[in-house]
Amino acid sequence: MTQNDTLARYSDWAFESAFAVLVLALVLLVAEYAAHRADVVAERERELVAAGRRPASDTVERTAGPGRVEEAPKRALSQRLGNMGRALVVVVAGLQVASIVLRGLATERFPLGNMYEFVAMACTAAVIFGLIVLRKPAYRTMWVYLLVPVLILMFLAATVLYADAAPVVPALRSFWLPIHVTIISVGSGIFLVSGVASLLFLLRIRFPKGEERSGVFASLAERLPDAQTLDRLAYRTTIIGFPLFGAGIILGAIWAEAAWGRFWGWDPKETVSFITWVVYAAYLHARATSGWRNTRAAWINVAGFVAMLFNLFIINMVVSGLHSYAGLN
């Protein structure tokens, strides 16, 4: 199996460019939050103008006819910043996909042979899935909170988890690799969106919409959707990720039987993956159970997200097992 160093370098550049554009997108979206308060003040001024009290500071005048002047409000600054930030997220998704494709072409294998490639795929899935489910105006303010963990994971992938483009170990040279690992990584990316939605739901429950409160967390919750909207988003995304993750575990068991002669051996990776799946099953059950639908179910969903991260980092990097293919050594 050969390796193309030029394509590998292009893949790294695409990943680094995606990270840089993601930082810029996050800055614009955070600025959108900061500009929102100024837009609220400007809106109040326009209301005063409509009442005939005084001119607004953010309006322009245009002639509407002889002796008549009509005021046309400028486009909200927060809206312009948000639109630019979300446009850059699309660029990020394109660069992430390019990085993955180039990595595969460089190594002539499916690019999921180590933790760097797995995290890159999961982050790509989270961004693309976010572009699908967060396209409605009610969800757009959630982009800030989704991009923060994606940015952290990409930083860890490019530093701590990075592995040079190279052939995989013999145990991974199987047609099951693109099937099993792709499903698991995509499911993990979807669970990232679900976990963020549940965390924001808990924040919104603590600071309900319409209540005037001071403090950092109250300011963060100011522009979030209402609690029920966040709860529905977390539930619907988990419904999509849950069967994918379960299918990935089942297909992994089939691969294990072909490779090691047994379907299940309670390997640390297998065990924690199964526990994670059970936690998400408990969340879906709790979400449909009276008395558990609010904060209790949301905390279970957050626990599932934590278990997934524990499985990704601690099990791969600390615990030794048959799935120790992190590529860090």
C-alpha positions in Angstrom: 0.0 0.0 0.0 1.6 3.3 -1.1 1.3 6.8 0.2 1.2 10.1 -1.6 2.9 12.7 0.6 1.6 15.6 -1.6 -2.0 14.6 -1.1 -1.4 14.0 2.6 0.0 17.5 2.9 -3.0 19.0 1.0 -5.3 17.1 3.4 -3.5 18.6 6.4 -3.8 22.1 4.9 -7.5 21.6 4.2 -8.0 20.5 7.9 -6.0 23.5 9.2 -7.9 25.9 6.9 -11.2 24.4 8.1 -10.1 25.1 11.7 -9.1 28.7 10.8 -12.3 29.4 9.1 -14.2 27.8 11.9 -12.5 30.2 14.4 -13.5 33.2 12.2 -17.1 31.9 11.9 -17.3 31.5 15.7 -16.0 35.0 16.2 -18.7 36.4 13.9 -21.4 34.4 15.6 -20.2 35.6 19.1 -20.2 39.1 17.7 -23.8 38.5 16.6 -24.7 37.8 20.2 -22.9 40.9 21.3 -24.6 43.1 18.7 -28.0 41.8 19.5 -28.3 44.0 22.6 -27.4 47.1 20.5 -30.0 46.0 17.9 -32.6 45.9 20.7 -31.8 49.4 21.7 -32.0 50.5 18.1 -35.4 48.9 17.7 -36.6 50.8 20.7 -35.4 54.0 19.1 -37.3 53.2 15.9 -40.4 52.6 18.0 -40.0 56.1 19.5 -39.6 57.5 15.9 -42.9 55.8 14.9 -44.5 57.5 17.9 -43.2 60.9 16.6 -40.8 61.5 19.5 -37.3 61.7 18.1 -35.2 60.3 15.2 -33.5 57.0 15.5 -29.7 56.8 15.3 -29.6 53.8 13.0 -32.0 54.9 10.3 -31.4 56.5 6.9 -33.6 59.0 5.1 -34.7 58.7 1.5 -37.0 60.9 -0.5 -40.4 59.3 -1.1 -42.0 62.2 -3.0 -42.2 66.0 -3.1 -42.0 67.3 0.5 -42.0 63.7 1.9 -39.1 61.9 3.7 -39.4 58.2 4.5 -37.2 56.5 7.0 -35.7 53.1 6.0 -34.2 51.1 8.8 -30.8 49.5 8.1 -30.4 45.8 8.3 -29.7 44.7 11.8 -26.0 44.4 12.5 -26.5 41.1 14.4 -28.3 39.6 11.4 -25.5 40.6 9.1 -22.9 39.1 11.3 -24.9 35.9 11.8 -25.4 35.4 8.1 -21.7 35.8 7.4 -20.8 33.4 10.2 -23.3 30.7 9.0 -22.0 31.1 5.5 -18.5 30.4 6.7 -19.8 27.3 8.4 -20.7 26.0 4.9 -17.1 26.6 3.9 -15.9 24.8 6.9 -18.0 21.7 6.0 -16.5 21.8 2.5 -13.0 22.0 3.7 -13.6 19.2 6.2 -14.9 16.9 3.5 -11.9 17.8 1.2 -9.5 16.9 4.0 -11.1 13.5 4.6 -11.2 12.7 0.8 -7.6 13.8 0.3 -6.5 11.8 3.3 -8.1 8.7 1.8 -6.6 9.3 -1.6 -3.1 9.9 -0.1 -3.2 6.5 1.8 -5.3 4.6 -0.7 -7.5 3.4 2.1 -10.7 4.5 3.9 -9.6 7.4 6.1 -10.7 6.0 9.5 -7.7 4.2 10.7 -6.8 6.2 13.8 -8.2 8.7 16.4 -7.2 11.7 14.3 -9.2 10.5 11.4 -12.2 9.4 13.5 -12.5 12.7 15.3 -12.2 14.5 11.9 -15.0 12.5 10.5 -17.2 12.9 13.7 -16.7 16.7 13.6 -17.5 16.8 9.9 -20.7 14.8 10.6 -21.6 17.2 13.4 -21.2 20.3 11.2 -23.1 18.9 8.2 -25.9 17.6 10.5 -26.0 21.0 12.1 -26.4 22.6 8.7 -29.4 20.4 8.2 -31.2 20.6 11.5 -30.3 24.1 12.5 -31.4 25.8 9.3 -34.6 27.2 10.8 -34.4 30.8 12.2 -35.4 29.5 15.7 -32.3 27.3 15.9 -29.7 29.7 14.4 -28.5 31.1 17.8 -27.4 27.5 18.7 -24.5 27.6 16.3 -22.3 29.3 18.8 -22.7 26.5 21.3 -22.3 23.7 18.7 -19.1 25.1 17.2 -17.3 25.5 20.5 -17.0 21.7 21.2 -16.4 21.1 17.5 -13.5 23.6 17.6 -12.1 21.9 20.7 -12.3 18.5 19.2 -10.6 19.7 16.0 -7.8 21.4 18.0 -7.2 18.1 19.9 -7.3 16.2 16.6 -4.7 18.4 15.1 -2.4 18.4 18.1 -2.7 15.6 20.7 -4.4 13.0 18.4 -2.6 13.8 15.1 -1.1 10.8 13.2 0.8 11.0 9.9 -0.9 9.6 6.8 0.1 5.9 6.7 -1.2 2.5 6.0 -3.4 1.0 8.8 -2.4 -2.0 10.9 -3.2 -5.4 9.4 -6.2 -5.9 11.7 -8.0 -2.9 10.1 -7.5 -4.0 6.5 -11.0 -5.2 6.1 -14.1 -4.1 4.1 -15.8 -3.8 7.5 -13.7 -0.7 8.4 -15.6 1.8 6.2 -18.9 0.2 7.2 -18.5 -0.1 11.0 -16.4 2.9 11.8 -18.2 5.3 9.5 -21.5 4.5 11.1 -20.1 4.9 14.6 -18.3 8.3 13.7 -21.4 9.7 12.1 -23.6 8.6 15.0 -21.1 10.3 17.4 -21.3 13.5 15.4 -25.1 13.4 15.7 -24.9 12.7 19.4 -22.8 15.8 19.7 -25.6 18.0 18.4 -28.1 16.2 20.7 -25.9 16.6 23.7 -25.5 20.4 23.1 -29.2 20.7 22.7 -29.9 19.0 26.0 -27.3 21.2 27.8 -28.9 24.3 26.3 -32.3 23.0 27.4 -31.1 22.7 31.0 -29.8 26.2 30.7 -33.1 27.5 29.4 -35.0 25.7 32.1 -32.8 27.5 34.7 -33.4 30.9 33.0 -36.8 30.8 31.4 -37.6 32.9 28.4 -39.1 36.3 29.2 -37.6 36.6 32.7 -35.3 39.5 33.3 -32.2 38.2 35.2 -28.6 39.3 35.4 -25.4 37.2 35.2 -23.3 35.5 32.7 -25.5 32.4 32.3 -28.6 34.5 32.0 -27.0 36.5 29.2 -26.0 33.3 27.4 -29.6 32.0 27.7 -31.1 35.3 26.5 -31.3 34.4 22.8 -31.8 30.7 23.0 -35.0 29.1 21.8 -37.6 28.2 24.3 -37.1 25.1 26.4 -39.6 22.9 24.6 -38.0 23.7 21.2 -34.6 22.6 22.5 -36.0 19.5 24.1 -37.6 18.4 20.8 -34.4 19.0 18.9 -32.4 16.9 21.4 -35.0 14.1 21.2 -35.3 14.1 17.4 -31.5 14.1 16.9 -31.1 11.2 19.3 -33.8 9.2 17.5 -31.5 9.5 14.4 -28.2 8.8 16.1 -29.5 6.0 18.3 -30.2 3.4 15.6 -27.0 4.4 13.8 -24.9 3.9 16.8 -26.6 0.6 17.6 -26.1 -0.6 14.0 -22.5 0.3 14.3 -22.1 -1.9 17.4 -23.9 -4.8 15.8 -21.8 -4.6 12.7 -18.7 -4.3 14.9 -19.7 -7.6 16.6 -20.0 -9.2 13.2 -16.5 -7.9 12.2 -15.1 -9.2 15.5 -16.5 -12.7 14.8 -14.8 -12.7 11.4 -11.5 -11.3 12.8 -11.2 -12.8 16.2 -13.6 -15.7 16.1 -16.2 -14.4 18.6 -19.0 -11.8 18.4 -18.5 -10.3 21.9 -15.6 -10.5 24.3 -16.2 -7.6 26.7 -13.2 -5.7 25.4 -13.1 -2.3 27.1 -14.1 -0.5 23.9 -17.0 -2.9 23.3 -18.2 -2.7 26.9 -18.2 1.1 27.1 -19.8 1.4 23.7 -22.6 -0.9 24.8 -23.0 1.1 28.1 -23.2 4.3 26.0 -25.9 2.7 23.8 -27.9 1.6 26.9 -27.7 5.2 28.4 -29.2 6.6 25.2 -31.8 3.9 25.2 -32.6 5.0 28.8 -32.9 8.6 27.6 -35.4 7.7 24.9 -37.4 5.7 27.4 -37.3 8.5 30.0 -38.2 11.1 27.4 -41.4 9.1 26.7 -42.2 8.5 30.5 -44.4 10.9 32.4 -42.4 12.6 35.2 -39.1 12.2 33.5 -39.5 14.2 30.3 -38.0 17.4 31.5 -34.7 17.8 33.3 -34.2 14.1 34.3 -34.3 12.9 30.7 -32.0 15.7 29.6 -29.4 14.8 32.2 -29.5 11.2 31.0 -28.8 12.5 27.5 -25.9 14.5 28.8 -24.6 11.4 30.6 -24.7 9.5 27.3 -22.7 12.2 25.6 -20.1 12.1 28.5 -19.9 8.3 28.1 -19.3 8.7 24.4 -16.4 11.1 25.1 -15.1 8.8 27.8 -15.1 6.0 25.3 -13.4 8.1 22.7 -10.6 9.5 24.8 -10.0 7.5 28.0 -10.6 4.0 26.6 -8.6 4.7 23.4 -5.7 6.6 25.1 -5.4 5.0 28.6 -7.0 1.5 28.6 -5.3 -1.2 26.5 -7.5 -3.5 24.5 -8.1 -5.1 21.1 -9.4 -1.7 19.9 -6.2 0.2 20.7 -5.7 1.7 17.3 -5.3 5.3 18.3 -2.2 5.8 16.2 -0.6 8.0 18.9 2.5 6.0 19.2 
